[in-house]
């Protein structure tokens, strides 16, 4: 889940949303290439170069749920926000809007 500040305005929200969608599409369509490129980067932490770890991380954030944002995925986000509000972590009645 990504958050885009409403104050940026609708035009910029649409742009950011499109860029994020394109990034997810690219990661899914070029998975092996992305993992190889990430593994080759110098990060200072050897674990961050392990392809199995990168594959797992990528699977958590670039997957068919994040690509499609199907109704069940949207509902899961709403439930998460409701639970956070009930736990006092967010103000109650927080409006959730999904970017186009």
HELIX and SHEET records of a PDB file:
HELIX    1   1 UNK A    6  UNK A    8  5                                   3    
HELIX    2   2 UNK A   10  UNK A   29  1                                  20    
HELIX    3   3 UNK A   31  UNK A   40  1                                  10    
HELIX    4   4 UNK A   46  UNK A   49  5                                   4    
HELIX    5   5 UNK A   51  UNK A   61  1                                  11    
HELIX    6   6 UNK A   64  UNK A   68  1                                   5    
HELIX    7   7 UNK A   71  UNK A   86  1                                  16    
END                                                                             
